Amino acid sequence: MRYIEQFLFVVVLGVAIYFFTQKIKQIRRNIFLGKAESINDQKSLRWKIMAKVALGQSKMVVRPVAGFFHILIYVGFILINIEVLEIIIDGVVGTHRSLAFLGSIYNIAIGFFEILAVLVLIACVVFLARRFIIKIPRFHSPEMKGWATQDATYILVIEMVLMAALLQMNAVDQLLQEKGADHYIAAGSFPISHYLTGLFTGYNTASLVILERTFWWFHILGILFFLNYVPYSKHLHIFLAFPNTWYSRLKPAGEFTNMPEITNEVNLMLDPSKADPNMPPPEKFGVNDITDLSWKNILDAYSCTECGRCTSSCPANLTGKKLSPRKIMMDTRDRAETLGKAKDENGLDYHDGKSLHDLISQEELLACTTCNACVEACPININPVEIIFGMRQYQTLEKSAMPSEWAMMNNNIENNQAPWQFSPSDRANWTNEV
């Protein structure tokens, strides 16, 4: 019977890993639909940023309540997965508590994991209360209707169920250890699940074995389900926060990369000696679709936690304008998914004729003040401003779609080399006024 269980476990584990890797490959392909860009400078600084922001959660604790409970879930997720590793070893090899040879270290670890499991349960309850009882406004913005809210709820409930299954599994395991049941070696300390043993004291050994195996399978199947759910969820940031922070923009906030073709045109007009008369014109200006973005912009979108800190810090949004930086990132990710799926069905060279502008309106783009408050607020250094600015470039330079005030200013800059509507020769006339 044990060999059959081992065989089933290996099959289930293999299937789960296969589907997970297939989805990750698809996401990687979607990210690299963006333009190539080399980001590998100042490596030591990048490691420090990743350690501080992603591993150290430095930007999460700016908001102490959410930061504290998020750290509980974060630490719990990392450390409790050590026990998951043991479960996987046991499932493949057919052992039980295979790491028990660590002795007192193992006992302390199991006890600590149980305490963390309870803290994770409490954190999940707090986060659910913040969403549905306190109703914090940033969780109820228009873009959070439907799937976005359901996704966050599903994850919290799944985590609670998994922690409960872990504690119940340990509770039954203790009883089997006390009975000296075959295969159940005495190992581990159980400061929390010890109080749950009363729920199962009326069962005989055979029934307890069935219960323990049920909780064991439920827990590991839940973990494998969670593993495959994450790539479809905003919780993909569990994995992507680390590379996304490593590839953070190191240039000053608000500094944009000029298009060399535009710089060349300006030089031809102002200083021909600095211009290259043979530079070919660009294929297009700005960002029409995700294929015009950098792969880093699309990685930003897939890394988005949908926490809404960017939107709650955005001055345009706070004054009632339509712009939500969180929605910009969600729309970018949705567009990458849509175009990637279309390419899967029709070939890599296929384009469906749609664009990112079908999802993000001009009203949203024009509302941005490029103040970078959203970038500063993001817990994992996502940059919505780059996407907004690129799309505004496209609207302005390709479509001439801009407010009349902008058009007047641009004409003045082109004709008078200044935003004002008077000749450069008259620019210093104000100095003659008394």
C-alpha positions in Angstrom: 0.0 0.0 0.0 2.8 2.4 0.9 4.4 1.8 -2.5 1.2 2.7 -4.3 1.0 5.9 -2.2 4.6 6.7 -3.2 3.8 6.2 -6.8 0.7 8.3 -6.7 2.6 11.1 -4.9 5.4 11.1 -7.5 2.8 11.3 -10.3 0.9 14.1 -8.7 4.1 16.0 -7.9 5.3 15.6 -11.5 2.1 16.8 -13.0 1.9 19.8 -10.7 5.5 20.8 -11.5 4.9 20.3 -15.3 1.9 22.6 -15.4 3.7 25.2 -13.2 6.7 25.3 -15.4 4.6 25.5 -18.6 2.8 28.6 -17.2 6.0 30.2 -16.1 7.5 29.6 -19.6 4.4 31.4 -21.0 4.7 34.3 -18.7 8.5 34.6 -19.5 7.6 34.6 -23.2 5.0 37.4 -22.6 7.5 39.5 -20.6 10.0 39.2 -23.5 7.4 40.5 -26.0 8.8 43.8 -24.8 11.8 45.4 -26.4 15.3 44.1 -25.5 17.1 46.2 -22.8 20.3 45.5 -21.0 20.1 46.1 -17.3 23.2 44.7 -15.5 25.1 47.8 -14.3 26.1 48.5 -10.6 25.5 44.9 -9.6 26.5 45.3 -6.0 24.0 48.1 -5.5 21.3 46.0 -7.2 21.9 43.1 -4.8 21.6 45.6 -1.9 18.3 47.0 -3.2 16.9 43.5 -3.6 18.0 42.5 -0.1 16.5 45.6 1.4 13.3 46.0 -0.5 12.3 42.4 -1.5 13.9 40.3 1.3 13.9 43.0 4.0 10.4 44.4 3.2 11.7 47.9 3.8 9.0 49.7 1.9 6.2 47.5 3.3 6.7 48.8 6.9 6.2 52.4 5.8 2.5 51.5 6.6 3.1 49.7 10.0 -0.1 47.7 10.4 -0.1 46.2 6.9 3.6 45.9 7.0 3.7 43.9 10.3 1.0 41.4 9.2 2.5 41.1 5.7 5.9 40.2 7.3 4.1 37.5 9.4 2.7 35.9 6.2 6.0 36.4 4.3 8.1 34.8 7.0 5.6 32.1 7.5 5.5 31.3 3.8 9.3 31.0 3.6 9.9 29.0 6.8 6.9 26.7 6.7 7.9 25.6 3.2 10.9 23.9 4.9 8.3 21.5 6.3 6.8 21.2 2.9 10.2 20.1 1.7 10.2 17.4 4.3 6.7 16.3 3.2 7.9 16.0 -0.4 10.9 13.9 0.7 8.6 11.7 2.7 6.2 11.4 -0.2 8.8 10.4 -2.7 10.9 8.1 -0.4 8.1 6.7 1.7 9.5 7.8 5.0 7.8 9.8 7.8 9.4 12.9 9.3 12.6 12.2 7.4 14.4 15.3 8.9 13.8 14.1 12.5 17.5 13.0 12.7 18.3 16.7 13.3 17.1 16.0 16.9 16.5 19.1 19.1 16.9 21.4 16.1 14.0 19.6 14.4 11.9 19.8 17.5 12.5 23.6 17.8 11.8 24.1 14.1 8.5 22.2 14.2 7.3 24.1 17.2 8.3 27.4 15.6 6.5 26.4 12.4 3.3 25.8 14.4 3.6 29.3 16.1 4.1 30.8 12.6 1.0 28.9 11.3 -1.1 30.5 14.0 0.3 34.0 13.3 -0.3 33.5 9.5 -3.9 32.6 10.4 -4.3 35.8 12.4 -2.7 37.9 9.7 -5.1 36.4 7.1 -8.1 37.2 9.3 -6.8 40.8 9.8 -6.4 41.3 6.0 -9.9 39.9 5.3 -11.2 42.3 8.0 -9.4 45.3 6.4 -11.0 44.4 3.0 -14.5 43.6 4.0 -15.2 45.0 7.5 -13.1 48.2 7.7 -13.3 48.5 3.9 -10.1 50.4 3.3 -10.8 52.6 0.2 -7.8 51.5 -1.9 -9.2 47.9 -1.9 -12.5 49.1 -3.4 -11.4 51.2 -6.4 -13.2 50.6 -9.7 -10.4 48.4 -11.1 -10.7 46.1 -8.0 -14.2 44.9 -8.9 -14.7 41.3 -9.8 -11.7 39.0 -10.2 -9.2 41.3 -8.5 -11.1 41.2 -5.2 -12.0 37.5 -5.6 -8.3 36.6 -6.2 -7.2 38.3 -3.0 -9.9 36.6 -1.1 -9.2 33.2 -2.5 -5.5 33.4 -1.6 -6.2 34.4 2.0 -8.8 31.7 2.4 -6.4 29.1 0.9 -3.6 30.1 3.2 -6.0 29.8 6.2 -7.1 26.3 5.1 -3.6 25.1 4.5 -2.4 26.3 8.0 -5.4 24.6 9.6 -4.7 21.4 7.8 -1.1 21.5 8.9 -2.0 21.9 12.6 -4.6 19.1 12.4 -2.1 16.8 10.7 0.3 17.5 13.5 -2.3 16.9 16.2 -3.2 13.5 14.8 0.5 12.7 14.3 1.1 13.3 18.0 -1.6 10.8 19.0 -0.1 8.2 16.7 3.4 8.8 18.2 2.0 8.3 21.7 0.3 5.1 20.6 3.6 3.8 19.2 1.9 3.3 15.8 4.1 1.7 13.1 5.9 4.2 10.9 5.1 7.2 13.3 8.4 7.9 15.0 8.5 10.2 18.0 9.7 13.5 16.7 8.8 17.2 16.8 7.4 19.5 19.4 3.8 20.7 19.1 3.1 23.8 21.2 -0.1 24.7 19.2 -1.5 21.5 17.8 -1.2 19.9 21.2 -4.4 21.7 22.1 -6.2 20.1 19.1 -5.5 16.5 20.1 -8.7 16.4 22.1 -10.7 16.5 18.8 -9.3 13.1 17.9 -8.8 11.2 21.2 -11.9 9.0 20.6 -10.5 7.3 17.5 -8.6 4.0 17.3 -5.2 3.7 15.7 -6.5 2.7 12.3 -8.8 5.6 12.1 -6.1 8.0 13.2 -3.8 6.7 10.5 -6.6 7.4 7.9 -7.1 10.9 9.4 -3.4 11.7 9.4 -3.0 10.5 5.8 -6.1 12.6 4.8 -4.7 15.7 6.4 -1.3 15.0 5.0 -2.6 14.6 1.4 -4.9 17.5 1.8 -2.1 19.8 2.9 0.4 18.8 0.1 -2.3 18.8 -2.6 -3.3 22.3 -1.3 0.3 23.4 -1.6 0.6 22.0 -5.1 -2.7 23.6 -6.1 -1.5 26.9 -4.6 1.7 26.6 -6.6 -0.2 26.4 -9.8 -2.7 29.0 -8.9 0.0 31.7 -8.1 1.0 32.3 -11.8 -2.6 33.2 -12.6 -2.8 35.5 -9.6 -1.5 38.8 -8.3 0.5 36.7 -5.9 3.0 35.9 -8.6 4.9 38.7 -6.8 5.9 36.0 -4.3 8.5 35.0 -7.0 8.9 38.1 -9.1 9.5 40.7 -6.4 13.1 39.5 -6.2 14.1 39.9 -9.9 11.9 43.0 -10.2 13.7 44.8 -7.4 17.1 43.6 -8.7 16.3 45.2 -12.1 15.1 48.5 -10.4 15.7 51.7 -12.3 18.8 53.4 -10.7 18.6 56.7 -12.5 16.9 59.6 -10.7 13.1 59.5 -10.5 11.6 61.5 -13.3 14.6 61.2 -15.7 13.4 60.0 -19.0 15.4 58.5 -21.9 15.3 60.8 -24.9 14.7 59.2 -28.3 18.0 59.7 -30.3 16.0 60.5 -33.4 14.3 63.4 -31.7 17.5 64.6 -30.1 19.1 64.5 -33.6 16.2 66.6 -35.1 16.6 69.2 -32.4 20.3 69.4 -33.0 19.7 69.8 -36.8 17.6 72.8 -35.9 19.7 74.3 -33.1 23.3 73.0 -33.6 23.8 71.1 -36.8 27.4 70.4 -35.9 26.1 67.9 -33.3 23.6 66.2 -35.6 23.9 63.1 -37.7 22.4 63.9 -41.1 22.4 60.2 -42.0 20.3 59.0 -39.0 17.2 57.2 -40.3 13.8 58.2 -39.1 12.3 56.1 -36.3 9.7 53.4 -37.2 7.3 55.0 -34.6 7.3 57.3 -31.7 6.3 56.2 -28.2 4.3 53.2 -27.0 1.3 51.9 -28.9 1.3 48.4 -27.6 3.3 46.3 -25.1 5.7 45.3 -27.9 6.9 49.0 -27.7 7.6 48.7 -24.0 10.8 47.4 -22.5 10.6 43.9 -21.1 11.3 45.5 -17.7 8.0 47.4 -18.0 6.1 44.1 -18.6 8.0 42.5 -15.7 6.7 45.4 -13.6 3.2 44.6 -14.6 3.5 40.9 -13.8 5.1 41.7 -10.5 2.3 44.1 -9.4 0.8 43.2 -6.0 -2.4 45.2 -6.7 -1.9 46.6 -3.1 -3.0 50.1 -4.3 -0.4 52.0 -2.5 0.5 53.7 -5.8 -3.0 54.8 -6.4 -3.6 56.0 -2.8 -0.5 58.1 -3.1 -1.3 59.5 -6.6 -2.2 63.3 -6.4 -4.2 63.0 -9.6 -6.3 60.2 -8.2 -6.7 61.9 -4.9 -8.2 64.9 -6.6 -10.8 62.8 -8.3 -9.2 62.3 -11.7 -9.6 59.0 -13.5 -5.9 57.9 -13.4 -5.0 54.9 -11.2 -1.4 53.8 -11.5 -2.5 50.3 -10.3 -4.9 50.1 -13.2 -2.2 51.0 -15.6 -0.1 48.0 -14.4 -3.1 45.7 -14.4 -4.1 46.7 -17.9 -0.5 46.2 -19.1 -0.5 42.7 -17.7 -3.9 41.9 -19.2 -2.8 43.1 -22.6 0.4 41.0 -22.4 -1.7 37.9 -21.5 -4.2 38.6 -24.4 -1.5 39.2 -27.0 0.5 36.2 -25.8 -2.5 34.0 -26.1 -3.2 35.3 -29.6 0.3 34.4 -30.6 0.0 30.9 -29.1 -3.0 30.4 -31.4 -1.8 32.1 -34.5 2.0 32.1 -34.5 4.7 34.3 -33.0 4.5 36.9 -35.9 0.8 37.4 -35.4 -0.6 40.7 -34.0 -4.3 41.1 -33.3 -4.5 44.7 -34.4 -5.3 45.9 -30.9 -3.2 48.1 -28.6 -2.6 49.1 -25.0 -4.6 52.3 -25.8 -7.7 50.2 -26.1 -7.5 49.6 -22.4 -6.0 52.9 -21.1 -7.8 56.1 -22.0 -6.2 59.4 -23.0 -7.9 60.9 -20.0 -6.0 58.7 -17.7 -2.7 59.4 -19.5 -3.1 63.2 -19.5 -3.9 63.2 -15.7 -0.4 62.0 -14.8 1.8 64.8 -13.4 4.9 62.5 -13.6 5.6 63.3 -9.9 6.7 59.7 -9.3 4.7 59.4 -6.1 3.5 56.0 -7.3 7.0 54.8 -7.9 8.1 55.9 -4.4 5.1 54.2 -2.8 5.4 50.8 -4.5 6.7 48.1 -2.2 8.7 46.5 -5.0 9.9 49.5 -7.1 7.4 49.2 -10.0 7.4 52.2 -12.3 4.0 53.0 -13.9 5.2 56.5 -15.0 7.5 55.0 -17.7 4.5 53.3 -19.3 2.3 56.4 -19.1 5.0 58.7 -20.5 5.7 56.3 -23.4 2.0 56.1 -24.3 1.7 59.9 -24.1 4.6 60.2 -26.5 2.7 58.0 -28.9 -0.5 60.0 -28.6 1.4 63.3 -29.0 3.9 62.5 -31.7 2.1 59.9 -33.7 -1.6 60.9 -33.4 -1.2 64.7 -32.6 -3.7 63.9 -29.9 -3.1 66.5 -27.1 -4.9 69.3 -25.4 -4.9 72.6 -27.3 -2.8 74.2 -24.6 -0.1 71.6 -25.2 -0.3 72.1 -28.9 0.2 75.8 -28.5 3.2 75.3 -26.2 4.8 72.8 -28.6 4.3 75.2 -31.6 5.9 78.0 -29.6 8.9 75.8 -28.6 9.3 74.7 -32.3 9.0 78.3 -33.7 10.3 80.4 -30.8 12.5 78.0 -28.9 10.5 78.8 -25.8 7.0 78.0 -24.5 5.9 81.7 -24.9 4.3 83.2 -27.9 6.9 85.9 -28.7 10.1 86.1 -30.8 13.4 85.0 -29.2 14.7 88.5 -30.0 12.1 90.0 -27.7 12.8 87.5 -24.8 14.9 90.0 -22.8 12.6 93.0 -23.3 11.3 92.7 -19.7 14.7 93.9 -18.5 14.0 97.3 -20.0 10.8 97.8 -18.0 10.9 100.1 -15.0 
